[in-house]
Amino acid sequence: MPKRFSTETYTQGILAGDRVVLSRAITLVESRLPSDQELAQEVINSVLPYAGHSVRIGITGVPGVGKSTFIEAFGSYIIKEQHKKLAVLAIDPSSQRSGGSILGDKTRMKSLSVNPQAFVRPSPAGKSLGGVTRSTREAIILCEAAGFDTIIVETVGVGQSETAVHAMVDFFLLLMLAGAGDELQGIKRGIMEMADAIAITKADGTNLSKARAARAEYLHALHLYPLAASGWAPQVSTCSAVEHIGLDSIWQTITAYLELTQENNYFEQKRRNQNMQWLYAAIQQGLEERFYSNQQVKEQLQNVADQVKEGHTSAFKAATELLKLV
């Protein structure tokens, strides 16, 4: 089997829902080889008219909250009870440190990985978060064109990735854990403000009362924030992925959000704004790649950097001179 297909073969395979071709297309998108990137963009453009018809859900959460367990349970609910086709994409900026990938996600989501109505795809580590998120954005388009009407984007790492995921989804769900001390301690205000809903996980057994108390605390905290531009007041619920409790309530919350934002046109406006963000992010990444791949820059960068480090020239002057080379 050839390593690369033609644009037509990729396009036909994706539109037919062929998972092997879809996987190969995403691998093509993730490649940094100029020839692969050129072909990838041809494929993206050819399937673009068939994309955009899914619900994109971003999911993040504190360490130990059980994201994979939740996504497997919630994903199974979406497929079985809502009769949807689900794609799960993951962003893992933390894996850049070791250079590894997060193929472990497939082993943690065993039932989803073998479900014919699901497609689980971890993103390998890239040289930058921007590189990983770019390939994820393009993977969303490919999955939509392949007929997946619900896309879950999971952030595996912490920090900057939440903002990146928020910029590519319609609905942002924050998973929290009850009974771990001060419920609001260590939660960045920015992440709370981004959330369209918060779900308190592991709300079962002896932890149920703690989960309910945590729900009340988060509801109170959210009321202190101004109403979002969407006109939506973030909801807080409790759930148990193990016992499959509260999953239907979370889906109903997502449905209510979509109904509201589609009615007031915020949904479409947000998608358009995200398209513009993707454009400028692609330009920025392209300029950065072009700069560092320039032969003259490669030859002079270290010497100029040493001069800046020793205080012989200013960083601003050095940057200006280097940029003139491109």
N, C-alpha and C positions, 0 to 999 in steps of 0.2 A: 504494500500500500504506500503511495507516495507521501512524502512528508508534507507537501503543500498541494492543495487543490487549486483549480482555477476559480476566478471570482464567481462564475456561473454555477460551478459545482457547490461552492460554499453557500451561495444564495439559495439554490434549490433545496439543498439539504437542510438548511436552517428553517426555511419556510415549511418544509415537510415535517419538521419536528424531530429530525434525525439527531440523536444525542451525541453520536460519535463526531459528526460534522460540527455540531455546536461546540463541543469540547475543543476540537481542533481550531475552530475559529477564535475561541477565547484565548487559546494558547498563542495564536498568531497575534492577537491584540496585545498580549503581555510581552511579546518579543520586542527587543529594542533594536533589532537589525533593520536598517533603512529599507531593504527590500521587503521584509515582512510588514513593516509599518505601512508602506505604500499599498501593498495588497490588502492589508487590514482595513485601511480607509476606504478602498473600493468596495469591500464587502459591507462595511458599515453603511455607506451611502446607498448601496443597492437594497438593503433591507429596511432602511430608515422609514419609508412610507408605511411599513407594516408594524412599526413599533409605537410605543407611547400609550398603549391601551391597557396598561396594568395598574395595579395599586402598589406603590412602592412604600415599604414599611422599614424604617430604620429601628434597630434594637441595640441598646447599650445597657451597661449595668456595672455595678461595683464588683470587684473580684470576689468570687465565692457565691455569687448570686444564683448561679446555675443557668447561664444563658443557653448553653447547648441543650440542656434538659428541657428548658422552657420551649426553645424553638422546635425541638423534636415533637413535643406534645402539642404545641400550638399549631405547628405545621400540619400534623396529622389531623387535627380538628378542622383546619381550613380545607384540607383535601376531602375528608370523609363527610363532614357535616355541611360544608358550604360548596362542595363540588367544584373546587378550584384546582388549577394547575400551579404548582408552587416551585419557585427557584430560590435557593438560599445562597447568597454570596457573602463572603466574609473579608474584612479588611484587618490585617494584622501588622501595623507598623512596628510593633515591638520585636517582631521576628527579624528585623533588619540587623539587630545587634549580633545575632548568631549566624545570620545568613541562611537560616532554615526556613521552611515553609510550615503551614499549619494543616498539613494533610490529616492530622489527628482529628480534625473536625468531622471527617467522614466516618471515623470509627466511633466518635461520640454520638453521632446521629445515625445509628445503624438502621433503624426502620425507615427513616426518610431516604437514606441512601439507596435502598433497594425498592422504594415505592415507585411504580411506573409513572405516577402523576407528580413526582418531585425530581428536582435536579439540584444537587448540592455541589457547590464549587468554591473551594478555598482559594484565596489569592496568595501567590508566593511572595516572599519578601522582595522589595525593590530597593533601589538606591535611595529613594526618597518617598515620603508619604504621598507627594504629588503624583509620582509614577504609579503607585498602587491604586490610588483613587481614580486616576485617569482610566486605567484598564477596567476598573469596576464600573465606571460610568458606561463604558462601551460594552461591557458584558451585560449590563441591564438592557441595552438596546437589542443586543443579539438574543437574549432570553425572551424578551417581549415578542420579537419577530418569530421566535420558535413556538409561540403560542402559550407561554406562561403568563397568566393573568394576575398573579400575585407574586411580588418580588420582596423577599426579606434581605436586607443588608445588615449584617451583624458586624459590630466593631469589637474585635477581640482584644486589641490593645486599649490603653487608656490615654487620655490627654487630648491631643490635637485631632485624633481620629473622630471624636464625637462631632466636631464642627464640620469635618469633611463629609461624614455620613449625612448629617442634617441637610447639607447643601445638595443632596442628590435623591432625597426621598420626599414623599407626600406627608407621611405621618411618622412622628418620632416617639418611640416608646422607651421609657427609662425603667429598668428593673431595679428594685431595691430590696434589701434584706432587713427583716425585723429582728429585734432582740440582739443587736450588736452594739449596745451602748447607746450614746446619744444619736437618735435617728437622723439628725440633720448635720452631724459633725462630719467634716471632710467632703461635703457635697458642694461642688462649685455652683455658685449662683447662676453662672452662664449655662450650665447643663440643665439646671432646673428650669430656667427660662425657655430653653429650647424644647423641652418636653411637651408633647401634646397630651400625654397621659403617663401616669406612674403606676406600675403594678408591683405590689408587695408580694414577693414570691415565698414559697414554702409555708403558706398559710394553712397548716394542717396540724393535727395532734395537739401537743402541748404548746406549740408555737402560734396557734390560732389567735389567742387573746393578744399576744404581742403584735401580731400582724394588724389586727384591728386598731390597736392603739397607735401604731405607726401610721396607718392610713389617716387617722384623725389629725395627727401632727402635720403630715404632708399637705392635707387639705387646708389646714390653717395657714401654713407657709405660702401656699400657692395663691391664697386670697390676698396676700400682701403685694403681689405683683400686679402691674397694670394689665388690662385686657390686651391680648395679642392682636396683631393686625388682621388676623383671620376672623376675629369676632368669636373665637372659640375659647371657652373656659376649660382649662386642663382638668381631666378627671383622674381620680385615684381609686384603684380597686385592689383587691387581694386575690391571690390565686395559688393553686397547688398543681404543679406540672405532674407530679407523681400520681396524685389522685384525680387529675383532670377536672379540677374544680375552678370555676371562675374564667375559664377560657372563652366561653360563649359571651360573657359580659365584656371582655376585652374586645372581641370581634364586633360586638354591638356598638361599643364606643368608637371604634375605627369607622364603622358604617355611618354613625351619626355625624362624625367629623366630616366625612366625605360629602354627605348630603348637604351639610351647612355650607361648606366651602365651595361646592359646585354651584349651589344656589346663589351665593353672593359673588361668584366669579373669582374668588381668591385662589381656588385650586388652579385654574388656567393661568392666572397671573403669576403664581409661584412657579409653575412649570416654565413659563417664558423667562422669568428672572433667572432660574437655574440654568437654562440654556445659555444665557448671556454669561453667567458665572463660569460655565464650562468653557465657553469661547475664550475668555480672558485667562483662565487657568491654563488652557492649552497653549495660548500665545506665550505666557510667562515661562512655561516649561520648555517650549520650543526654543525660545531665546536663550535660556540657560544652557540647554544641551548644545546649541550652536556655539555659544561662547566657549564652553569648556572643551569642545571638540576641535576648536580652531588651533592649527599647528603653532602659530606665532604665540598664542596665549599659553599653550602648553610649555613652550620654550622659555617664556619670560615670567610666568606666574610665580614660581618658587623664589626667584631672585627678587622680584618686586615685593613679595610677601615678607621676605627677610628684611628688606629695607623698612617696611612699615612696622614690623615687630621691634626693630632696633630704634625706631623713632627718627629715622633719617628722612622720611617723607610721610605725608599724611595719607590716611586711608582713602580719603576722597579724591586726592590728586592721583594716587596710584590707580584707583578704579577707573577714573576718567581716561587715563592713558591706555589702560588695558582694553577698555571698551572701544577705543578708536581703532584697535587692531581688527575688529570684527566687521 
